[in-house]
Amino acid sequence: MGGALATALVKAGHGTTVWNRSPGKADGLVALGARAAATAGDAVRSGDLVVVCLFDHASVHEVLDPLAGDLAGRTLVNVTTTSPEQSRELAAWAERAGITYLDGGIMAVPQMIGGPGSSVLYSGSADAFHRYEPLLDLWGTSDYFGEDAGLASLYDLALLAGMYVMFAGFMQGAAMVAPAGVTARDFASRAAPWLTAMTGAFQEYAAVIDGGDYTVEGQQSLEFSDLGDILAAGSAQGVGTDAVAMVQGLIRRQIDAGHGTEGFARIYESIRRPA
């Protein structure tokens, strides 16, 4: 991902200095016109804006803690995937060191950077965001969520939660039809348009959740939504049913609490207020 971010900057004509913990990883960027730094310190000292994209929160501290003095007075944009609390901890660390901090969550895969559908979520220093927004926009649509450095990470991880559960659902279905001789590719050709169409229900569910009334007309009831047949079919096919069982557990919790005639959106309460 770091290479894709740097490539977008180089191609836009920005002088870009790159450093990678793995020797040789930056050679392609140098060929495009970037300057390779021998050390992380050299990279930090090369400009006022420092962009960090590393493996995790610990690796950010491992690389940057020894360079706090060099970073003082500069702007640090951290797009490493971290938890909200880790983002806030890094923001506090940066403030103590005199570093302007902006946290980012990238909603794209590397090949999407700078293209349609790419977006990056930011929180932290408003001054840094607005100052560098034209540059940040080279990576994708830039959305700013406020001074709380943890908000971008929270949105990032919440969106990823939806993505991973969706992927698990697809793989559940692919596993169910596999014993019948259906390839995952064939199943995907049917699953993709179906799941895309179903995303239209998000706003309808959101309106019910925000309204707090799960009895409004036009909803599929929890009792009707029972997933017992799906679980039985999966077991009959000899495959695991963990992905569907998780949703069934959320449904049953609300039915057992006496809400069976209310809408499916009520499983939100099983998640929002876990037992």
C-alpha positions in Angstrom: 0.0 0.0 0.0 2.8 2.4 0.8 4.2 2.0 -2.7 0.9 2.8 -4.3 0.6 6.0 -2.2 4.1 7.1 -3.1 3.5 6.3 -6.8 0.5 8.6 -6.9 2.5 11.4 -5.5 5.5 10.9 -7.8 3.2 10.7 -10.9 1.6 14.0 -9.8 5.0 15.7 -9.8 5.5 15.9 -6.0 9.1 15.5 -4.9 8.9 12.3 -2.9 11.5 10.6 -0.7 10.9 7.0 0.2 12.2 4.5 2.7 11.3 0.9 3.2 12.3 -1.5 6.0 13.0 -4.2 3.3 16.0 -3.3 1.1 15.1 -3.1 -2.6 11.4 -2.6 -2.1 11.6 1.0 -3.2 13.5 0.4 -6.4 10.4 0.6 -8.5 9.6 4.0 -7.0 13.1 5.3 -7.6 12.7 4.3 -11.3 9.6 6.5 -11.4 11.5 9.5 -10.0 11.3 9.1 -6.2 14.5 9.6 -4.1 15.5 6.7 -1.9 16.5 7.5 1.6 19.2 5.3 3.3 17.5 5.5 6.7 14.1 6.4 8.1 15.7 9.4 9.6 16.9 10.6 6.2 13.4 10.2 4.9 11.9 12.2 7.8 14.3 15.0 7.5 13.7 15.4 3.7 10.4 17.3 4.0 7.7 18.9 6.1 5.2 16.2 5.5 5.9 12.6 6.6 3.6 9.8 5.5 3.8 6.5 7.4 2.3 3.2 6.2 3.7 0.3 8.2 2.5 -3.1 9.4 0.9 -2.2 12.7 0.9 0.2 15.7 4.0 -1.3 17.3 6.0 -0.9 14.1 5.1 2.8 13.9 6.6 3.3 17.4 9.6 1.1 16.6 10.4 3.3 13.5 9.4 6.7 14.8 10.2 6.8 18.5 13.9 7.3 17.9 13.0 10.1 15.4 10.7 12.1 17.6 13.2 15.0 17.7 13.5 15.1 13.9 9.7 14.9 13.5 9.1 17.9 15.8 7.6 20.8 13.8 6.6 18.5 10.9 3.2 17.0 10.0 2.8 13.2 10.3 0.1 11.4 8.4 -0.2 7.9 9.7 -2.2 5.5 7.4 -1.1 2.4 9.2 -4.1 0.3 10.3 -4.6 0.8 14.0 -7.4 0.6 16.5 -9.1 3.8 17.6 -7.3 3.8 21.0 -4.0 3.2 19.3 -4.6 6.1 17.0 -5.4 8.3 19.9 -2.3 7.1 21.7 -0.2 8.1 18.7 -1.8 11.5 18.5 -1.0 12.1 22.2 2.6 10.9 21.6 2.9 13.3 18.6 1.5 16.2 20.6 4.0 15.7 23.4 6.8 15.7 20.8 5.6 18.8 19.0 4.4 16.8 15.9 1.2 17.7 14.0 -0.7 14.5 13.7 -3.3 13.3 11.2 -4.6 9.7 11.2 -5.9 8.0 8.1 -7.9 4.9 7.2 -7.6 3.7 3.6 -10.7 2.3 2.1 -9.1 0.8 -1.0 -6.7 -1.9 -2.1 -3.4 -0.8 -3.6 -4.5 -1.0 -7.2 -7.4 1.3 -6.5 -5.3 4.2 -5.2 -5.9 7.4 -7.2 -8.7 5.8 -9.1 -12.5 5.5 -8.9 -13.9 4.1 -5.6 -10.8 4.9 -3.6 -11.3 6.9 -0.4 -9.3 7.7 2.7 -10.8 8.7 6.0 -9.0 11.2 8.2 -9.2 12.5 11.7 -6.9 14.5 13.9 -5.4 17.9 13.1 -7.9 20.0 11.1 -5.1 22.3 10.1 -3.0 19.5 8.6 -6.0 18.0 6.8 -6.9 21.3 5.1 -3.3 22.3 4.4 -2.6 19.0 2.6 -6.0 18.2 1.3 -5.1 18.7 -2.4 -2.2 16.2 -2.0 -4.3 13.8 0.0 -7.0 13.9 -2.8 -4.5 12.3 -5.1 -5.1 9.0 -3.3 -8.9 9.1 -3.4 -11.8 11.0 -2.0 -10.7 12.5 1.3 -13.2 12.6 4.2 -12.5 14.4 7.5 -14.2 13.3 10.7 -12.9 15.8 13.2 -10.2 16.4 15.8 -10.6 13.0 17.6 -7.7 11.1 16.1 -9.5 7.8 16.7 -12.6 8.4 14.6 -11.1 7.6 11.2 -9.9 4.3 12.5 -13.3 3.6 14.1 -15.1 4.2 10.8 -12.4 2.2 8.9 -12.7 -0.9 11.2 -16.5 -0.6 11.2 -16.6 -0.7 7.4 -14.2 -3.6 7.3 -16.4 -5.5 9.8 -19.2 -5.3 7.2 -16.9 -6.4 4.4 -15.5 -9.4 6.3 -18.9 -10.7 7.4 -20.1 -10.3 3.8 -17.1 -12.3 2.5 -17.7 -15.0 5.1 -21.3 -15.2 4.0 -20.2 -15.7 0.4 -17.7 -18.4 1.4 -20.4 -20.1 3.4 -22.6 -20.3 0.4 -19.8 -21.4 -1.9 -19.0 -24.2 0.6 -22.7 -25.3 0.6 -23.0 -25.7 -3.1 -19.5 -27.2 -3.7 -20.6 -30.8 -2.9 -23.2 -30.4 -5.7 -20.3 -29.8 -8.2 -20.7 -26.0 -8.3 -17.4 -24.2 -8.5 -16.8 -21.1 -6.4 -16.4 -19.1 -9.6 -19.9 -20.2 -10.8 -21.4 -19.4 -7.4 -19.7 -15.9 -7.4 -21.4 -15.1 -10.7 -24.7 -15.4 -9.0 -23.8 -14.1 -5.6 -22.2 -10.8 -6.7 -25.4 -9.3 -8.4 -27.6 -10.7 -5.6 -25.6 -9.2 -2.8 -25.2 -5.9 -4.7 -28.9 -5.6 -5.0 -29.4 -6.4 -1.3 -27.2 -3.4 -0.3 -30.2 -1.3 -1.2 -31.8 -2.4 2.1 -29.1 -0.7 4.2 -30.9 2.7 4.2 -34.2 1.0 5.1 -32.7 -0.8 8.0 -30.8 2.3 9.1 -34.1 4.3 9.2 -35.7 1.6 11.4 -32.6 1.5 13.7 -32.4 5.2 14.0 -36.1 5.4 14.7 -35.9 2.8 17.4 -39.2 1.2 16.4 -38.9 -2.3 15.2 -42.7 -2.8 14.9 -43.2 -0.5 11.9 -45.1 -1.9 9.0 -43.3 -3.6 6.0 -40.6 -5.5 7.8 -39.7 -9.1 7.7 -40.2 -10.5 11.1 -37.5 -12.2 13.2 -39.6 -15.4 13.3 -39.9 -15.5 9.5 -36.1 -14.7 9.4 -35.2 -17.9 11.3 -32.2 -19.5 9.6 -32.9 -23.1 10.7 -33.3 -24.3 7.1 -30.0 -22.8 6.0 -28.2 -24.4 9.0 -29.9 -27.8 8.2 -29.0 -27.6 4.5 -25.3 -26.7 5.4 -25.1 -29.7 7.8 -26.7 -32.0 5.2 -24.0 -30.9 2.7 -21.4 -31.8 5.3 -20.0 -28.3 5.7 -19.5 -26.0 8.6 -22.2 -23.4 9.4 -20.4 -21.0 11.7 -21.1 -17.9 9.6 -24.8 -18.5 9.5 -25.0 -19.7 13.1 -23.6 -16.4 14.2 -26.6 -14.6 12.6 -29.0 -17.2 13.9 -27.7 -16.5 17.4 -28.5 -12.8 17.1 -32.0 -13.6 15.8 -32.8 -16.2 18.5 -31.6 -13.8 21.3 -34.3 -11.3 20.3 -37.0 -14.0 19.7 -36.3 -15.5 23.1 -36.7 -12.0 24.6 -40.2 -11.8 23.2 -39.6 -9.8 20.1 -40.3 -12.5 17.4 -42.9 -10.5 15.6 -40.7 -7.5 15.3 -38.5 -6.7 12.3 -35.2 -8.4 11.4 -33.4 -5.1 12.0 -33.8 -5.7 15.7 -30.7 -8.0 15.7 -28.9 -4.7 15.9 -29.9 -4.7 19.6 -28.3 -8.0 20.1 -25.0 -6.5 18.9 -25.4 -3.0 20.4 -26.3 -4.4 23.8 -24.6 -7.8 24.1 -25.8 -10.1 26.9 
